[in-house]
Amino acid sequence: MNILVKEFADKAIEDMPGAWNIPDEFCAKFAQLIVKECNRYACSVWEHGPLLGRDLLIHFGIEEMGDE
């Protein structure tokens, strides 16, 4: 799991009164779905959306940077 995803998950749990331990696998999949939706939205709305969306995927560790 990307370190940012882990930090965000830990922060969300920390900020919840009476929070329980949520499995890392759930947090990783949930974050992946959010970032992929942001990518989809960026690609469909903005002229440079595909670049932004790809940067988001790379930043959050969902996609690796290629040798382009």
PDB file of N, H, CA, C and O in Angstrom:
ATOM      1  N   MET A   1       0.852  -1.176   0.000  1.00  0.00           N
ATOM      2  CA  MET A   1       0.000   0.000   0.000  1.00  0.00           C
ATOM      3  C   MET A   1       0.894   1.235   0.000  1.00  0.00           C
ATOM      4  O   MET A   1       1.878   1.301   0.737  1.00  0.00           O
ATOM      5  N   ASN A   2       0.543   2.212  -0.833  1.00  0.00           N
ATOM      6  H   ASN A   2      -0.256   2.159  -1.432  1.00  0.00           H
ATOM      7  CA  ASN A   2       1.274   3.466  -0.909  1.00  0.00           C
ATOM      8  C   ASN A   2       1.301   4.124   0.473  1.00  0.00           C
ATOM      9  O   ASN A   2       0.313   4.076   1.206  1.00  0.00           O
ATOM     10  N   ILE A   3       2.421   4.732   0.820  1.00  0.00           N
ATOM     11  H   ILE A   3       3.224   4.771   0.224  1.00  0.00           H
ATOM     12  CA  ILE A   3       2.592   5.344   2.147  1.00  0.00           C
ATOM     13  C   ILE A   3       1.550   6.433   2.395  1.00  0.00           C
ATOM     14  O   ILE A   3       1.083   6.579   3.525  1.00  0.00           O
ATOM     15  N   LEU A   4       1.176   7.196   1.376  1.00  0.00           N
ATOM     16  H   LEU A   4       1.556   7.077   0.458  1.00  0.00           H
ATOM     17  CA  LEU A   4       0.153   8.228   1.552  1.00  0.00           C
ATOM     18  C   LEU A   4      -1.193   7.609   1.888  1.00  0.00           C
ATOM     19  O   LEU A   4      -1.913   8.121   2.745  1.00  0.00           O
ATOM     20  N   VAL A   5      -1.538   6.523   1.231  1.00  0.00           N
ATOM     21  H   VAL A   5      -0.953   6.107   0.534  1.00  0.00           H
ATOM     22  CA  VAL A   5      -2.799   5.847   1.514  1.00  0.00           C
ATOM     23  C   VAL A   5      -2.807   5.382   2.962  1.00  0.00           C
ATOM     24  O   VAL A   5      -3.804   5.553   3.664  1.00  0.00           O
ATOM     25  N   LYS A   6      -1.711   4.800   3.411  1.00  0.00           N
ATOM     26  H   LYS A   6      -0.901   4.661   2.841  1.00  0.00           H
ATOM     27  CA  LYS A   6      -1.606   4.321   4.795  1.00  0.00           C
ATOM     28  C   LYS A   6      -1.725   5.482   5.776  1.00  0.00           C
ATOM     29  O   LYS A   6      -2.417   5.372   6.787  1.00  0.00           O
ATOM     30  N   GLU A   7      -1.051   6.596   5.482  1.00  0.00           N
ATOM     31  H   GLU A   7      -0.489   6.686   4.660  1.00  0.00           H
ATOM     32  CA  GLU A   7      -1.130   7.771   6.358  1.00  0.00           C
ATOM     33  C   GLU A   7      -2.557   8.305   6.426  1.00  0.00           C
ATOM     34  O   GLU A   7      -3.041   8.643   7.507  1.00  0.00           O
ATOM     35  N   PHE A   8      -3.230   8.384   5.285  1.00  0.00           N
ATOM     36  H   PHE A   8      -2.837   8.110   4.408  1.00  0.00           H
ATOM     37  CA  PHE A   8      -4.608   8.880   5.261  1.00  0.00           C
ATOM     38  C   PHE A   8      -5.533   7.943   6.034  1.00  0.00           C
ATOM     39  O   PHE A   8      -6.393   8.400   6.787  1.00  0.00           O
ATOM     40  N   ALA A   9      -5.362   6.646   5.852  1.00  0.00           N
ATOM     41  H   ALA A   9      -4.664   6.274   5.240  1.00  0.00           H
ATOM     42  CA  ALA A   9      -6.194   5.672   6.562  1.00  0.00           C
ATOM     43  C   ALA A   9      -5.973   5.782   8.069  1.00  0.00           C
ATOM     44  O   ALA A   9      -6.930   5.788   8.843  1.00  0.00           O
ATOM     45  N   ASP A  10      -4.710   5.868   8.481  1.00  0.00           N
ATOM     46  H   ASP A  10      -3.932   5.863   7.852  1.00  0.00           H
ATOM     47  CA  ASP A  10      -4.408   6.005   9.905  1.00  0.00           C
ATOM     48  C   ASP A  10      -5.013   7.281  10.472  1.00  0.00           C
ATOM     49  O   ASP A  10      -5.557   7.275  11.576  1.00  0.00           O
ATOM     50  N   LYS A  11      -4.921   8.371   9.722  1.00  0.00           N
ATOM     51  H   LYS A  11      -4.479   8.376   8.825  1.00  0.00           H
ATOM     52  CA  LYS A  11      -5.470   9.654  10.174  1.00  0.00           C
ATOM     53  C   LYS A  11      -6.992   9.579  10.285  1.00  0.00           C
ATOM     54  O   LYS A  11      -7.566  10.083  11.250  1.00  0.00           O
ATOM     55  N   ALA A  12      -7.647   8.956   9.311  1.00  0.00           N
ATOM     56  H   ALA A  12      -7.181   8.547   8.527  1.00  0.00           H
ATOM     57  CA  ALA A  12      -9.104   8.830   9.347  1.00  0.00           C
ATOM     58  C   ALA A  12      -9.545   8.025  10.562  1.00  0.00           C
ATOM     59  O   ALA A  12     -10.504   8.397  11.239  1.00  0.00           O
ATOM     60  N   ILE A  13      -8.855   6.929  10.840  1.00  0.00           N
ATOM     61  H   ILE A  13      -8.076   6.627  10.289  1.00  0.00           H
ATOM     62  CA  ILE A  13      -9.197   6.094  11.993  1.00  0.00           C
ATOM     63  C   ILE A  13      -8.938   6.851  13.287  1.00  0.00           C
ATOM     64  O   ILE A  13      -9.734   6.778  14.223  1.00  0.00           O
ATOM     65  N   GLU A  14      -7.827   7.576  13.340  1.00  0.00           N
ATOM     66  H   GLU A  14      -7.180   7.635  12.580  1.00  0.00           H
ATOM     67  CA  GLU A  14      -7.447   8.344  14.527  1.00  0.00           C
ATOM     68  C   GLU A  14      -8.492   9.418  14.842  1.00  0.00           C
ATOM     69  O   GLU A  14      -8.762   9.693  16.011  1.00  0.00           O
ATOM     70  N   ASP A  15      -9.075  10.021  13.813  1.00  0.00           N
ATOM     71  H   ASP A  15      -8.855   9.798  12.864  1.00  0.00           H
ATOM     72  CA  ASP A  15     -10.037  11.110  13.987  1.00  0.00           C
ATOM     73  C   ASP A  15     -11.451  10.631  14.296  1.00  0.00           C
ATOM     74  O   ASP A  15     -12.328  11.442  14.595  1.00  0.00           O
ATOM     75  N   MET A  16     -11.680   9.321  14.224  1.00  0.00           N
ATOM     76  H   MET A  16     -10.968   8.662  13.981  1.00  0.00           H
ATOM     77  CA  MET A  16     -13.016   8.778  14.473  1.00  0.00           C
ATOM     78  C   MET A  16     -13.148   8.349  15.927  1.00  0.00           C
ATOM     79  O   MET A  16     -12.383   7.508  16.400  1.00  0.00           O
ATOM     80  N   PRO A  17     -14.119   8.924  16.642  1.00  0.00           N
ATOM     81  CA  PRO A  17     -14.323   8.460  18.017  1.00  0.00           C
ATOM     82  C   PRO A  17     -14.779   6.998  18.016  1.00  0.00           C
ATOM     83  O   PRO A  17     -15.650   6.611  17.236  1.00  0.00           O
ATOM     84  N   GLY A  18     -14.195   6.211  18.877  1.00  0.00           N
ATOM     85  H   GLY A  18     -13.488   6.525  19.510  1.00  0.00           H
ATOM     86  CA  GLY A  18     -14.550   4.793  18.961  1.00  0.00           C
ATOM     87  C   GLY A  18     -14.169   4.001  17.730  1.00  0.00           C
ATOM     88  O   GLY A  18     -14.805   2.999  17.404  1.00  0.00           O
ATOM     89  N   ALA A  19     -13.135   4.450  17.049  1.00  0.00           N
ATOM     90  H   ALA A  19     -12.618   5.264  17.314  1.00  0.00           H
ATOM     91  CA  ALA A  19     -12.728   3.788  15.803  1.00  0.00           C
ATOM     92  C   ALA A  19     -12.211   2.384  16.078  1.00  0.00           C
ATOM     93  O   ALA A  19     -11.722   2.085  17.167  1.00  0.00           O
ATOM     94  N   TRP A  20     -12.327   1.551  15.093  1.00  0.00           N
ATOM     95  H   TRP A  20     -12.725   1.793  14.208  1.00  0.00           H
ATOM     96  CA  TRP A  20     -11.826   0.190  15.156  1.00  0.00           C
ATOM     97  C   TRP A  20     -10.730   0.034  14.104  1.00  0.00           C
ATOM     98  O   TRP A  20     -10.530   0.913  13.265  1.00  0.00           O
ATOM     99  N   ASN A  21     -10.051  -1.055  14.158  1.00  0.00           N
ATOM    100  H   ASN A  21     -10.213  -1.769  14.839  1.00  0.00           H
ATOM    101  CA  ASN A  21      -8.997  -1.304  13.172  1.00  0.00           C
ATOM    102  C   ASN A  21      -9.613  -1.798  11.873  1.00  0.00           C
ATOM    103  O   ASN A  21     -10.275  -2.835  11.831  1.00  0.00           O
ATOM    104  N   ILE A  22      -9.381  -1.037  10.824  1.00  0.00           N
ATOM    105  H   ILE A  22      -8.843  -0.195  10.858  1.00  0.00           H
ATOM    106  CA  ILE A  22      -9.869  -1.398   9.498  1.00  0.00           C
ATOM    107  C   ILE A  22      -8.699  -2.054   8.772  1.00  0.00           C
ATOM    108  O   ILE A  22      -7.596  -1.508   8.792  1.00  0.00           O
ATOM    109  N   PRO A  23      -8.898  -3.191   8.139  1.00  0.00           N
ATOM    110  CA  PRO A  23      -7.788  -3.876   7.468  1.00  0.00           C
ATOM    111  C   PRO A  23      -7.127  -2.994   6.408  1.00  0.00           C
ATOM    112  O   PRO A  23      -7.799  -2.253   5.690  1.00  0.00           O
ATOM    113  N   ASP A  24      -5.802  -3.089   6.326  1.00  0.00           N
ATOM    114  H   ASP A  24      -5.257  -3.690   6.909  1.00  0.00           H
ATOM    115  CA  ASP A  24      -5.045  -2.331   5.334  1.00  0.00           C
ATOM    116  C   ASP A  24      -5.522  -2.623   3.920  1.00  0.00           C
ATOM    117  O   ASP A  24      -5.538  -1.730   3.073  1.00  0.00           O
ATOM    118  N   GLU A  25      -5.909  -3.859   3.660  1.00  0.00           N
ATOM    119  H   GLU A  25      -5.896  -4.585   4.348  1.00  0.00           H
ATOM    120  CA  GLU A  25      -6.363  -4.240   2.324  1.00  0.00           C
ATOM    121  C   GLU A  25      -7.617  -3.463   1.930  1.00  0.00           C
ATOM    122  O   GLU A  25      -7.764  -3.058   0.777  1.00  0.00           O
ATOM    123  N   PHE A  26      -8.522  -3.254   2.894  1.00  0.00           N
ATOM    124  H   PHE A  26      -8.402  -3.583   3.831  1.00  0.00           H
ATOM    125  CA  PHE A  26      -9.722  -2.482   2.628  1.00  0.00           C
ATOM    126  C   PHE A  26      -9.358  -1.032   2.322  1.00  0.00           C
ATOM    127  O   PHE A  26      -9.845  -0.453   1.351  1.00  0.00           O
ATOM    128  N   CYS A  27      -8.499  -0.452   3.155  1.00  0.00           N
ATOM    129  H   CYS A  27      -8.103  -0.922   3.944  1.00  0.00           H
ATOM    130  CA  CYS A  27      -8.086   0.940   2.955  1.00  0.00           C
ATOM    131  C   CYS A  27      -7.431   1.118   1.591  1.00  0.00           C
ATOM    132  O   CYS A  27      -7.703   2.094   0.892  1.00  0.00           O
ATOM    133  N   ALA A  28      -6.577   0.185   1.213  1.00  0.00           N
ATOM    134  H   ALA A  28      -6.356  -0.608   1.781  1.00  0.00           H
ATOM    135  CA  ALA A  28      -5.885   0.279  -0.073  1.00  0.00           C
ATOM    136  C   ALA A  28      -6.877   0.202  -1.230  1.00  0.00           C
ATOM    137  O   ALA A  28      -6.785   0.986  -2.174  1.00  0.00           O
ATOM    138  N   LYS A  29      -7.820  -0.730  -1.170  1.00  0.00           N
ATOM    139  H   LYS A  29      -7.895  -1.368  -0.404  1.00  0.00           H
ATOM    140  CA  LYS A  29      -8.798  -0.880  -2.250  1.00  0.00           C
ATOM    141  C   LYS A  29      -9.722   0.326  -2.315  1.00  0.00           C
ATOM    142  O   LYS A  29     -10.041   0.798  -3.406  1.00  0.00           O
ATOM    143  N   PHE A  30     -10.153   0.829  -1.177  1.00  0.00           N
ATOM    144  H   PHE A  30      -9.893   0.446  -0.290  1.00  0.00           H
ATOM    145  CA  PHE A  30     -11.027   1.990  -1.119  1.00  0.00           C
ATOM    146  C   PHE A  30     -10.328   3.208  -1.725  1.00  0.00           C
ATOM    147  O   PHE A  30     -10.916   3.924  -2.535  1.00  0.00           O
ATOM    148  N   ALA A  31      -9.085   3.439  -1.336  1.00  0.00           N
ATOM    149  H   ALA A  31      -8.607   2.858  -0.678  1.00  0.00           H
ATOM    150  CA  ALA A  31      -8.324   4.559  -1.883  1.00  0.00           C
ATOM    151  C   ALA A  31      -8.105   4.388  -3.382  1.00  0.00           C
ATOM    152  O   ALA A  31      -8.199   5.356  -4.136  1.00  0.00           O
ATOM    153  N   GLN A  32      -7.817   3.182  -3.813  1.00  0.00           N
ATOM    154  H   GLN A  32      -7.740   2.395  -3.201  1.00  0.00           H
ATOM    155  CA  GLN A  32      -7.614   2.906  -5.236  1.00  0.00           C
ATOM    156  C   GLN A  32      -8.873   3.250  -6.028  1.00  0.00           C
ATOM    157  O   GLN A  32      -8.781   3.842  -7.104  1.00  0.00           O
ATOM    158  N   LEU A  33     -10.019   2.897  -5.522  1.00  0.00           N
ATOM    159  H   LEU A  33     -10.094   2.416  -4.648  1.00  0.00           H
ATOM    160  CA  LEU A  33     -11.270   3.198  -6.210  1.00  0.00           C
ATOM    161  C   LEU A  33     -11.514   4.703  -6.295  1.00  0.00           C
ATOM    162  O   LEU A  33     -11.979   5.196  -7.323  1.00  0.00           O
ATOM    163  N   ILE A  34     -11.207   5.429  -5.236  1.00  0.00           N
ATOM    164  H   ILE A  34     -10.829   5.029  -4.401  1.00  0.00           H
ATOM    165  CA  ILE A  34     -11.378   6.888  -5.246  1.00  0.00           C
ATOM    166  C   ILE A  34     -10.440   7.524  -6.266  1.00  0.00           C
ATOM    167  O   ILE A  34     -10.870   8.364  -7.056  1.00  0.00           O
ATOM    168  N   VAL A  35      -9.178   7.138  -6.261  1.00  0.00           N
ATOM    169  H   VAL A  35      -8.829   6.455  -5.620  1.00  0.00           H
ATOM    170  CA  VAL A  35      -8.207   7.725  -7.185  1.00  0.00           C
ATOM    171  C   VAL A  35      -8.554   7.371  -8.631  1.00  0.00           C
ATOM    172  O   VAL A  35      -8.424   8.214  -9.518  1.00  0.00           O
ATOM    173  N   LYS A  36      -8.986   6.152  -8.876  1.00  0.00           N
ATOM    174  H   LYS A  36      -9.091   5.467  -8.155  1.00  0.00           H
ATOM    175  CA  LYS A  36      -9.390   5.773 -10.238  1.00  0.00           C
ATOM    176  C   LYS A  36     -10.597   6.579 -10.707  1.00  0.00           C
ATOM    177  O   LYS A  36     -10.689   6.932 -11.883  1.00  0.00           O
ATOM    178  N   GLU A  37     -11.520   6.869  -9.799  1.00  0.00           N
ATOM    179  H   GLU A  37     -11.446   6.582  -8.844  1.00  0.00           H
ATOM    180  CA  GLU A  37     -12.669   7.690 -10.164  1.00  0.00           C
ATOM    181  C   GLU A  37     -12.230   9.133 -10.449  1.00  0.00           C
ATOM    182  O   GLU A  37     -12.752   9.766 -11.366  1.00  0.00           O
ATOM    183  N   CYS A  38     -11.286   9.647  -9.680  1.00  0.00           N
ATOM    184  H   CYS A  38     -10.861   9.132  -8.935  1.00  0.00           H
ATOM    185  CA  CYS A  38     -10.736  10.981  -9.960  1.00  0.00           C
ATOM    186  C   CYS A  38     -10.074  11.004 -11.335  1.00  0.00           C
ATOM    187  O   CYS A  38     -10.220  11.973 -12.079  1.00  0.00           O
ATOM    188  N   ASN A  39      -9.357   9.956 -11.666  1.00  0.00           N
ATOM    189  H   ASN A  39      -9.238   9.169 -11.061  1.00  0.00           H
ATOM    190  CA  ASN A  39      -8.732   9.836 -12.986  1.00  0.00           C
ATOM    191  C   ASN A  39      -9.805   9.824 -14.075  1.00  0.00           C
ATOM    192  O   ASN A  39      -9.688  10.533 -15.074  1.00  0.00           O
ATOM    193  N   ARG A  40     -10.834   9.030 -13.882  1.00  0.00           N
ATOM    194  H   ARG A  40     -10.929   8.454 -13.070  1.00  0.00           H
ATOM    195  CA  ARG A  40     -11.907   8.942 -14.875  1.00  0.00           C
ATOM    196  C   ARG A  40     -12.567  10.308 -15.079  1.00  0.00           C
ATOM    197  O   ARG A  40     -12.828  10.721 -16.209  1.00  0.00           O
ATOM    198  N   TYR A  41     -12.830  10.995 -13.980  1.00  0.00           N
ATOM    199  H   TYR A  41     -12.618  10.660 -13.062  1.00  0.00           H
ATOM    200  CA  TYR A  41     -13.476  12.302 -14.055  1.00  0.00           C
ATOM    201  C   TYR A  41     -12.570  13.313 -14.760  1.00  0.00           C
ATOM    202  O   TYR A  41     -13.023  14.044 -15.641  1.00  0.00           O
ATOM    203  N   ALA A  42     -11.307  13.355 -14.380  1.00  0.00           N
ATOM    204  H   ALA A  42     -10.939  12.761 -13.665  1.00  0.00           H
ATOM    205  CA  ALA A  42     -10.364  14.290 -15.004  1.00  0.00           C
ATOM    206  C   ALA A  42     -10.288  14.052 -16.506  1.00  0.00           C
ATOM    207  O   ALA A  42     -10.299  15.002 -17.289  1.00  0.00           O
ATOM    208  N   CYS A  43     -10.213  12.803 -16.904  1.00  0.00           N
ATOM    209  H   CYS A  43     -10.205  12.032 -16.268  1.00  0.00           H
ATOM    210  CA  CYS A  43     -10.115  12.468 -18.328  1.00  0.00           C
ATOM    211  C   CYS A  43     -11.357  12.879 -19.107  1.00  0.00           C
ATOM    212  O   CYS A  43     -11.268  13.204 -20.291  1.00  0.00           O
ATOM    213  N   SER A  44     -12.500  12.867 -18.459  1.00  0.00           N
ATOM    214  H   SER A  44     -12.573  12.603 -17.497  1.00  0.00           H
ATOM    215  CA  SER A  44     -13.747  13.165 -19.166  1.00  0.00           C
ATOM    216  C   SER A  44     -14.102  14.644 -19.174  1.00  0.00           C
ATOM    217  O   SER A  44     -14.979  15.058 -19.932  1.00  0.00           O
ATOM    218  N   VAL A  45     -13.437  15.452 -18.345  1.00  0.00           N
ATOM    219  H   VAL A  45     -12.724  15.116 -17.729  1.00  0.00           H
ATOM    220  CA  VAL A  45     -13.857  16.838 -18.195  1.00  0.00           C
ATOM    221  C   VAL A  45     -12.837  17.856 -18.710  1.00  0.00           C
ATOM    222  O   VAL A  45     -13.219  18.867 -19.300  1.00  0.00           O
ATOM    223  N   TRP A  46     -11.556  17.602 -18.494  1.00  0.00           N
ATOM    224  H   TRP A  46     -11.246  16.781 -18.014  1.00  0.00           H
ATOM    225  CA  TRP A  46     -10.551  18.611 -18.802  1.00  0.00           C
ATOM    226  C   TRP A  46      -9.707  18.218 -19.999  1.00  0.00           C
ATOM    227  O   TRP A  46      -9.460  17.039 -20.251  1.00  0.00           O
ATOM    228  N   GLU A  47      -9.273  19.233 -20.729  1.00  0.00           N
ATOM    229  H   GLU A  47      -9.474  20.191 -20.524  1.00  0.00           H
ATOM    230  CA  GLU A  47      -8.414  19.003 -21.896  1.00  0.00           C
ATOM    231  C   GLU A  47      -7.147  18.247 -21.504  1.00  0.00           C
ATOM    232  O   GLU A  47      -6.716  17.340 -22.216  1.00  0.00           O
ATOM    233  N   HIS A  48      -6.555  18.619 -20.375  1.00  0.00           N
ATOM    234  H   HIS A  48      -6.905  19.356 -19.797  1.00  0.00           H
ATOM    235  CA  HIS A  48      -5.327  17.968 -19.912  1.00  0.00           C
ATOM    236  C   HIS A  48      -5.622  16.952 -18.805  1.00  0.00           C
ATOM    237  O   HIS A  48      -4.727  16.552 -18.061  1.00  0.00           O
ATOM    238  N   GLY A  49      -6.873  16.547 -18.711  1.00  0.00           N
ATOM    239  H   GLY A  49      -7.600  16.872 -19.316  1.00  0.00           H
ATOM    240  CA  GLY A  49      -7.288  15.588 -17.703  1.00  0.00           C
ATOM    241  C   GLY A  49      -6.523  14.281 -17.719  1.00  0.00           C
ATOM    242  O   GLY A  49      -6.185  13.762 -16.655  1.00  0.00           O
ATOM    243  N   PRO A  50      -6.235  13.719 -18.910  1.00  0.00           N
ATOM    244  CA  PRO A  50      -5.475  12.471 -18.917  1.00  0.00           C
ATOM    245  C   PRO A  50      -4.099  12.605 -18.252  1.00  0.00           C
ATOM    246  O   PRO A  50      -3.627  11.665 -17.613  1.00  0.00           O
ATOM    247  N   LEU A  51      -3.466  13.752 -18.398  1.00  0.00           N
ATOM    248  H   LEU A  51      -3.849  14.516 -18.918  1.00  0.00           H
ATOM    249  CA  LEU A  51      -2.167  13.966 -17.740  1.00  0.00           C
ATOM    250  C   LEU A  51      -2.337  14.051 -16.229  1.00  0.00           C
ATOM    251  O   LEU A  51      -1.578  13.442 -15.476  1.00  0.00           O
ATOM    252  N   LEU A  52      -3.336  14.809 -15.791  1.00  0.00           N
ATOM    253  H   LEU A  52      -3.953  15.303 -16.403  1.00  0.00           H
ATOM    254  CA  LEU A  52      -3.603  14.934 -14.366  1.00  0.00           C
ATOM    255  C   LEU A  52      -3.984  13.574 -13.782  1.00  0.00           C
ATOM    256  O   LEU A  52      -3.473  13.170 -12.738  1.00  0.00           O
ATOM    257  N   GLY A  53      -4.877  12.885 -14.461  1.00  0.00           N
ATOM    258  H   GLY A  53      -5.292  13.213 -15.309  1.00  0.00           H
ATOM    259  CA  GLY A  53      -5.306  11.577 -13.967  1.00  0.00           C
ATOM    260  C   GLY A  53      -4.158  10.602 -13.833  1.00  0.00           C
ATOM    261  O   GLY A  53      -4.064   9.883 -12.839  1.00  0.00           O
ATOM    262  N   ARG A  54      -3.277  10.570 -14.830  1.00  0.00           N
ATOM    263  H   ARG A  54      -3.353  11.154 -15.638  1.00  0.00           H
ATOM    264  CA  ARG A  54      -2.114   9.680 -14.770  1.00  0.00           C
ATOM    265  C   ARG A  54      -1.187  10.067 -13.619  1.00  0.00           C
ATOM    266  O   ARG A  54      -0.661   9.204 -12.917  1.00  0.00           O
ATOM    267  N   ASP A  55      -0.993  11.375 -13.434  1.00  0.00           N
ATOM    268  H   ASP A  55      -1.421  12.077 -14.005  1.00  0.00           H
ATOM    269  CA  ASP A  55      -0.164  11.838 -12.313  1.00  0.00           C
ATOM    270  C   ASP A  55      -0.751  11.397 -10.977  1.00  0.00           C
ATOM    271  O   ASP A  55      -0.013  10.998 -10.076  1.00  0.00           O
ATOM    272  N   LEU A  56      -2.067  11.466 -10.844  1.00  0.00           N
ATOM    273  H   LEU A  56      -2.667  11.790 -11.575  1.00  0.00           H
ATOM    274  CA  LEU A  56      -2.707  11.016  -9.607  1.00  0.00           C
ATOM    275  C   LEU A  56      -2.483   9.524  -9.382  1.00  0.00           C
ATOM    276  O   LEU A  56      -2.162   9.097  -8.273  1.00  0.00           O
ATOM    277  N   LEU A  57      -2.655   8.738 -10.437  1.00  0.00           N
ATOM    278  H   LEU A  57      -2.916   9.085 -11.338  1.00  0.00           H
ATOM    279  CA  LEU A  57      -2.443   7.296 -10.319  1.00  0.00           C
ATOM    280  C   LEU A  57      -1.015   6.981  -9.885  1.00  0.00           C
ATOM    281  O   LEU A  57      -0.791   6.106  -9.048  1.00  0.00           O
ATOM    282  N   ILE A  58      -0.058   7.692 -10.455  1.00  0.00           N
ATOM    283  H   ILE A  58      -0.239   8.402 -11.136  1.00  0.00           H
ATOM    284  CA  ILE A  58       1.347   7.477 -10.101  1.00  0.00           C
ATOM    285  C   ILE A  58       1.619   7.954  -8.678  1.00  0.00           C
ATOM    286  O   ILE A  58       2.275   7.260  -7.902  1.00  0.00           O
ATOM    287  N   HIS A  59       1.112   9.143  -8.337  1.00  0.00           N
ATOM    288  H   HIS A  59       0.579   9.706  -8.968  1.00  0.00           H
ATOM    289  CA  HIS A  59       1.358   9.725  -7.007  1.00  0.00           C
ATOM    290  C   HIS A  59       0.868   8.811  -5.887  1.00  0.00           C
ATOM    291  O   HIS A  59       1.518   8.684  -4.849  1.00  0.00           O
ATOM    292  N   PHE A  60      -0.277   8.180  -6.104  1.00  0.00           N
ATOM    293  H   PHE A  60      -0.806   8.283  -6.947  1.00  0.00           H
ATOM    294  CA  PHE A  60      -0.835   7.315  -5.076  1.00  0.00           C
ATOM    295  C   PHE A  60      -0.446   5.857  -5.236  1.00  0.00           C
ATOM    296  O   PHE A  60      -0.979   4.990  -4.544  1.00  0.00           O
ATOM    297  N   GLY A  61       0.481   5.581  -6.145  1.00  0.00           N
ATOM    298  H   GLY A  61       0.914   6.286  -6.707  1.00  0.00           H
ATOM    299  CA  GLY A  61       1.033   4.244  -6.273  1.00  0.00           C
ATOM    300  C   GLY A  61       0.117   3.226  -6.905  1.00  0.00           C
ATOM    301  O   GLY A  61       0.294   2.025  -6.700  1.00  0.00           O
ATOM    302  N   ILE A  62      -0.852   3.674  -7.665  1.00  0.00           N
ATOM    303  H   ILE A  62      -0.996   4.650  -7.831  1.00  0.00           H
ATOM    304  CA  ILE A  62      -1.772   2.757  -8.317  1.00  0.00           C
ATOM    305  C   ILE A  62      -1.235   2.331  -9.664  1.00  0.00           C
ATOM    306  O   ILE A  62      -1.541   1.245 -10.156  1.00  0.00           O
ATOM    307  N   GLU A  63      -0.438   3.189 -10.249  1.00  0.00           N
ATOM    308  H   GLU A  63      -0.190   4.071  -9.850  1.00  0.00           H
ATOM    309  CA  GLU A  63       0.183   2.904 -11.539  1.00  0.00           C
ATOM    310  C   GLU A  63       1.648   3.348 -11.451  1.00  0.00           C
ATOM    311  O   GLU A  63       1.964   4.364 -10.832  1.00  0.00           O
ATOM    312  N   GLU A  64       2.515   2.589 -12.067  1.00  0.00           N
ATOM    313  H   GLU A  64       2.259   1.763 -12.571  1.00  0.00           H
ATOM    314  CA  GLU A  64       3.942   2.921 -12.078  1.00  0.00           C
ATOM    315  C   GLU A  64       4.250   3.842 -13.231  1.00  0.00           C
ATOM    316  O   GLU A  64       3.577   3.802 -14.261  1.00  0.00           O
ATOM    317  N   MET A  65       5.267   4.676 -13.068  1.00  0.00           N
ATOM    318  H   MET A  65       5.813   4.709 -12.231  1.00  0.00           H
ATOM    319  CA  MET A  65       5.685   5.554 -14.152  1.00  0.00           C
ATOM    320  C   MET A  65       6.388   4.719 -15.200  1.00  0.00           C
ATOM    321  O   MET A  65       7.239   3.890 -14.877  1.00  0.00           O
ATOM    322  N   GLY A  66       6.031   4.937 -16.459  1.00  0.00           N
ATOM    323  H   GLY A  66       5.339   5.610 -16.721  1.00  0.00           H
ATOM    324  CA  GLY A  66       6.633   4.192 -17.549  1.00  0.00           C
ATOM    325  C   GLY A  66       7.916   4.842 -18.047  1.00  0.00           C
ATOM    326  O   GLY A  66       8.332   5.879 -17.532  1.00  0.00           O
ATOM    327  N   ASP A  67       8.539   4.236 -19.044  1.00  0.00           N
ATOM    328  H   ASP A  67       8.201   3.393 -19.462  1.00  0.00           H
ATOM    329  CA  ASP A  67       9.782   4.752 -19.620  1.00  0.00           C
ATOM    330  C   ASP A  67       9.512   5.658 -20.823  1.00  0.00           C
ATOM    331  O   ASP A  67      10.295   5.682 -21.773  1.00  0.00           O
ATOM    332  N   GLU A  68       8.417   6.394 -20.781  1.00  0.00           N
ATOM    333  H   GLU A  68       7.781   6.374 -20.009  1.00  0.00           H
ATOM    334  CA  GLU A  68       8.030   7.204 -21.931  1.00  0.00           C
ATOM    335  C   GLU A  68       8.910   8.392 -22.113  1.00  0.00           C
ATOM    336  O   GLU A  68       8.709   9.173 -23.044  1.00  0.00           O
TER     337      GLU A  68
END
